[in-house]
Amino acid sequence: MMAVLAITALILGMIYGASGMENVFVSMICSHTDLILSILMFSVGISIGLKRGILQNIKTYHFKILMIPAAVVTASVLGGAVCGLISGYPVNQGVSVASGLGWYSLAGITIGNLAGEQLGSIAFLSNLLRELFSFFSIPFLSKRFNYYSCIAVAGATSEDTTLPMMIKYTDEETVLLSVLNGVICSALVPFLISFCY
């Protein structure tokens, strides 16, 4: 359902943008992207706070909880560098787009503010596609590979939008690690984008 809503919102936004219409509400939203970004970060904090028992369970996993996010970030950054080179974009731009780790709304706004609307749109779309790809690939990955690969493909979304897929196709341990990975990756995204750009 989240994937359908995201695609619908994207298509409606493209139609609105192409129409050239002016709307006071939409103009207000576009001129207050920093406020919207702060609201997004606040909502992530709420979602972290709602997950009961996370702090107690962290102690039992030791370094395992850091290995998965470290691998997700490293592979994403390397993939962004390669894709930047292939597509003719500077490496710093390719890496900053990939540093969104699937968090399309934050990546689009942040990179749009740093590098302009074109790269912001690319960041939004590529990170949206990562999330959509996660929805469709988690069932396949859980059967053909292992549960950790499901966390890797989801990136920062493993704590929220792709979590229902994790619950359905993996086990309790993977779900916990998925939430922890999502928390860590989500916290890193704003810093990674700025640092890489």
ZIFENMO-V872100 format. One record per pair of residues at least 6 apart in sequence whose C-alpha atoms are under 8 Angstrom apart, sorted by the first residue. I is the first residue (numbers start at 1). J is the second residue. D is the distance in whole Angstrom. If there is no record, write none. Layout:
BEGIN
I,J,D ; I,J,D
END
This chain:
BEGIN
2,161,7 ; 3,131,8 ; 3,132,6 ; 3,135,8 ; 6,128,8 ; 29,36,8 ; 33,109,7 ; 37,106,7 ; 37,109,7 ; 40,106,8 ; 44,186,8 ; 47,160,8 ; 48,183,7 ; 54,176,8 ; 54,180,8 ; 58,65,7 ; 65,177,6 ; 65,180,7 ; 65,181,7 ; 66,181,8 ; 68,148,8 ; 68,151,8 ; 68,152,7 ; 68,181,7 ; 69,152,8 ; 69,155,8 ; 69,181,5 ; 69,184,7 ; 69,185,6 ; 71,152,8 ; 72,152,5 ; 72,153,8 ; 72,155,6 ; 73,99,7 ; 73,101,7 ; 73,185,8 ; 76,95,8 ; 76,98,6 ; 76,99,7 ; 76,101,7 ; 77,95,5 ; 77,96,8 ; 77,98,6 ; 77,99,6 ; 78,95,7 ; 79,95,8 ; 79,98,7 ; 80,91,8 ; 80,94,5 ; 80,95,4 ; 80,96,7 ; 80,97,7 ; 80,98,5 ; 80,99,8 ; 81,91,5 ; 81,92,7 ; 81,94,5 ; 81,95,5 ; 82,91,8 ; 82,94,8 ; 83,94,6 ; 84,90,6 ; 84,91,5 ; 84,93,7 ; 84,94,4 ; 84,95,7 ; 85,91,6 ; 85,94,8 ; 92,196,6 ; 92,197,5 ; 93,119,8 ; 93,196,8 ; 93,197,6 ; 95,193,8 ; 95,196,6 ; 95,197,7 ; 96,111,8 ; 96,192,7 ; 96,193,5 ; 96,194,7 ; 96,196,5 ; 96,197,5 ; 97,107,7 ; 97,111,7 ; 97,119,8 ; 97,122,7 ; 97,123,5 ; 97,126,8 ; 97,127,8 ; 97,193,7 ; 98,123,7 ; 98,126,8 ; 98,127,7 ; 99,107,8 ; 99,189,6 ; 99,192,6 ; 99,193,5 ; 99,196,8 ; 100,106,7 ; 100,107,5 ; 100,123,7 ; 100,127,6 ; 100,189,6 ; 100,190,8 ; 100,192,8 ; 100,193,7 ; 101,127,7 ; 101,130,8 ; 101,155,5 ; 101,156,5 ; 101,157,8 ; 101,185,7 ; 101,189,7 ; 102,126,8 ; 102,127,4 ; 102,128,6 ; 102,129,8 ; 102,130,5 ; 102,131,6 ; 102,154,7 ; 102,155,6 ; 102,156,6 ; 102,157,6 ; 103,127,6 ; 103,128,7 ; 103,131,8 ; 103,156,6 ; 103,157,6 ; 103,186,8 ; 103,189,8 ; 104,123,7 ; 104,124,5 ; 104,125,7 ; 104,126,8 ; 104,127,5 ; 104,128,5 ; 105,124,6 ; 106,190,8 ; 107,120,7 ; 107,123,6 ; 107,124,6 ; 107,127,7 ; 107,189,8 ; 107,190,8 ; 107,193,8 ; 108,119,8 ; 108,120,4 ; 108,121,6 ; 108,122,8 ; 108,123,5 ; 108,124,4 ; 108,125,8 ; 109,120,6 ; 109,124,8 ; 110,120,7 ; 110,190,8 ; 110,193,8 ; 111,119,7 ; 111,120,5 ; 111,123,7 ; 111,193,7 ; 112,118,7 ; 112,119,6 ; 112,120,4 ; 112,121,7 ; 113,120,8 ; 114,197,8 ; 130,153,8 ; 130,154,7 ; 131,154,6 ; 131,157,7 ; 131,162,8 ; 134,150,8 ; 134,153,6 ; 134,154,5 ; 134,162,7 ; 135,162,6 ; 135,165,7 ; 137,150,8 ; 138,150,5 ; 138,153,8 ; 138,165,7 ; 138,166,7 ; 138,169,7 ; 139,165,8 ; 139,169,6 ; 141,147,7 ; 141,149,7 ; 141,150,6 ; 142,149,7 ; 142,150,6 ; 142,169,6 ; 142,170,7 ; 147,170,6 ; 147,171,8 ; 147,174,6 ; 148,174,7 ; 150,166,7 ; 151,158,6 ; 151,166,8 ; 151,174,8 ; 151,178,6 ; 151,181,8 ; 154,162,7 ; 155,181,8 ; 155,182,7 ; 155,185,7 ; 156,181,7 ; 156,182,4 ; 156,183,7 ; 156,184,8 ; 156,185,5 ; 156,186,5 ; 157,163,7 ; 157,182,6 ; 157,186,8 ; 158,166,8 ; 158,178,5 ; 158,179,6 ; 158,181,7 ; 158,182,5 ; 159,178,6 ; 159,179,4 ; 159,180,7 ; 159,181,7 ; 159,182,4 ; 159,183,6 ; 160,179,8 ; 160,182,8 ; 163,175,7 ; 163,178,7 ; 163,179,8 ; 166,174,8 ; 166,175,6 ; 166,178,8 ; 167,175,6
END
